[in-house]
Amino acid sequence: MIMKVGMRRLTQKQKLYWTLQLSGWAVYILINYLSLPLFNSQLPYNGTYFVLSFVSGIVVTHAYRLFIRRRKWFDYSIVTLVRNIFIGAVILTAVYFLLLSVLDVALYVGSSGILNNAYPEPVVLGPDYWAFFYLSLLNVYSIFLIWSMMYFVFKYFENYREARYQNLEAQTQLKDAMMLNLRNQLNPHFLFNALNSIRSLTLTDATT
């Protein structure tokens, strides 16, 4: 019941935003998860790691969106905006992997038995794992870059559509005002006053 009330409070744009957020990151994580066998990675917590990657991606990009809106990046020039997008993608990648590194260490320690007083054979991070890591680094940077560009293109298109709508609405209001003015001029009361004014001017000229 609470979830239904919360969904009703979301606007159409917010629903679209969260749909794209969830579906976009889900597709990205799913592709990475399915490509995992190519790197011969045998970490026992792969599933949990990718779930955390999914959550981390949503949290980081949503915080980035709030930062963009608070700093009013839409008021910047196109050159400044492009520069901020590329720099922002680097920073987001660093924050994303810093967060995942902390979670990765915690999962690695837990899987090695240190937290549950068991001591199985330790997991060795071989060259395949680091190849996957470096490829993931490049992929995540590209994802943040694409996310930023898509977000700004969507917002600019939305602002353009809203400005066009306001322009059409202003033109409609202007036409309504002109029609109202014309109707007032054709009002019988207006004609009666005009005839009386002409009549009074005629009588004034006759006496002179």
N, C-alpha and C positions, 0 to 999 in steps of 0.2 A: 504494500500500500504506500509506504514511504517512497519507494523507488518510482512508483507511478506519479506521485505528486511532484517529485523532483524532475522527472522527465517533462511534465507539463510546463514547468517553469522555464525550461530551455527554449530559447528562440530557435527559429529555423536555421539561422547561421551557426549557432552553437551546436546544434545537432549535426549539421554537415561537417563542422570542424572536428568533432569527436569521432564521427564515423570515418573520416579520412585518416585521423590520427591512429585509431585502433587498427583499421584495416591495413594501412600502409606499413606500420611497424610489424604487424602480424605476418604480412607477406615477406618482408625483409628477413625477419628472424626465421621463418619457415624455410626460405631458400638457403640461408646459412646453415641451418640444422641439417637439411637434406644433403648439403655438399660436404658435411663433416667427414664421411668415410673416405673422401678423396685425400684427406690429410692423415689418415691412419691414426687419429687421435683416440685414445682409450681412457680418457678421464672418466671416472665413475659418476660424476655429477653433471654430465653434459646437458641433460634435460633441464635440470634446475638452473644451470648457468644461462641457458638461452631464455628461460622464463624471466630471470632477473635482467637479462639484456633487453628484453621487451619492455619491462616496467621502467628501466633506467632510460631508455630512449624516449618514452612518453613523458617522463618527468623532466628530463633535460630540455626537450623541445618546447614543452608547455611553459617552463620557466623562461626560456628564451623568448617566447612570444610575449609573455607579460613584460619582460625587459624592453622589448622593441616598442611596445605600446606606451610604456611609461616614459621612455626616452624620446618618443615621437620621431622615430626614424623616417616616417612618411613625409616629414617636412624637409628632409635633407635633399641636397642636389643628387642627381643620378650618379655622379662620380663618387661622391662621399658614400652613397648608399652601397654601390658595388664594392668599394673598398671595405666597408663594414661587414658586408656579407662574407667576403673571403676570410677576413680576420676572425669574424664570429664563428665561422665553420671550424677554424683551427682551435679556437678556445673551447668550443663545444665538444670537439673530438677529445681534447685533453681532459675535460671534466668527465666526459662519458667513460673514458678508459680508466681514469683515476677511481671513479666510483666502482667500476667493474673489477679493478685490481684489488680493491679492498675486499669486495665480495668474493673474488677468486681465491685470495689468500685464506679467508675464513672457510670457504668450502674445501680448499685443499688440506688445511689443517684438520678439518673435521673428517675428511675421507681417509686421512692417514692414521686415524685412530687416536690422535693425541687428546681429543676432547672426550672420547668415550672409553678411555683407558684400555684400548686395544691397539696392537702394534702390528698391522699387516705390512706387507712389503710396500715400501714407499713408491709413489707414482713419480716416474721420471719424465720431465718435460723435455722431449727430444726435439730434433730439428723440424719434424713435421708440425709439432705444436707451434713453434716460433714462426714457421712459414704461414700457418693459419693466422697467427696473431698479426703479422705484418700485413697480410692481405686484408684482414679485418680492419686494421687501422686505415688503410686506403679506402676500403669500402665505406666505413663509417664517415670519413671526411666527405666522400662523394655524396653520401646520403644527406648529411647536414647541409651541404651546398645545394643539392637539388631541393631539399625541403625549404630552405630559405628563399630560393628563386621562385618556387611554386607559390609560397605564401605571399610574397610581394606582388607577383603577377596577379594572383587572385584578388588581393586587396585593391590594387590599382584598377582592375577591371570592375570591381564592386563599387569603388568610388566614382569611376566614370559613369557607370550605370545610374548611380544615385544622383549625380550631378545632372545627367540628362533628364532624369525623371523630374527633378526639381525645376529644370528649365521648361519642360513641357507643362508642368503644373502652373508655373508663373505665366506662361503664354495663355493657358486656359483661363486663369484668373483675369488677365488683361482683356481677353475677348469678352468674358462675362461682364466686366466693368463697362466696356464699350457698348455692349448690348443693353445694359441697364441704363446707361446715359441716353442712348438713342430712344429707348422706350419711354424714359421720362420726358424727352423732348416731344414725343408724339402723344403724350398724355393730354386728354381734353382740358384738364385744369390748366396746363401750361399754355395751350392754345387760347383758352379764354382770357388768361392774363395778358397774353401777347396782343390779342385783339383790343382789349381794354386800353393797353398802353398806346396802341396806334390811334384809337378813338380819342384818347385824351390829348394826344399830340395834334390831332386834326382840329379839335375844338380850340386848342390854344392858338394855332395858326390862324383860325378864322377870326378870332377876336382882335388879333393884331392887324 
